[in-house]
Amino acid sequence: MKPLNEKLLVKDATINKVQFDREWFYKLDDMAFYLKEDLSEVEFIFLPMQIDGEQEFVKCSSFEDIMRGRKEIE
């Protein structure tokens, strides 16, 4: 399992993210690709995000939700 560091995730340009209510939310598909893991059990919400210049509503999860979901998969 690949270790996660939220400060590095915020700086990583390959992961789409949005700050909502003072918390970072990460596009779940990008995180699954980055980690090369199945994150289908991770809780998510739909948030608007600018992707390639267009606004889309995508599945997003907080860092804590991703960490909690990963532990359940183990």
C-alpha positions, 0 to 999 in steps of 0.5 A: 500500500502506497503511503500518503502525505496530504501536503504532497497531495495538495502540491501534486498537479496530477490530482484534481482537487478543490478546497471546500469549507477549509478542507481539501477534497480530491477527485476519487478517480485521480486518487485511485489511479495515483494509488493504483487501488480500488477506492470504491468503498471510500465515502464521497460527495459530488463537488463542482471542479474545474477540469480542463477549463470546464466545470464538472460535478465529480466524486470527491473525498477528503483525505480522512475519508480516503485513509479510512476507506483504505484501512477497511479494504486491508 
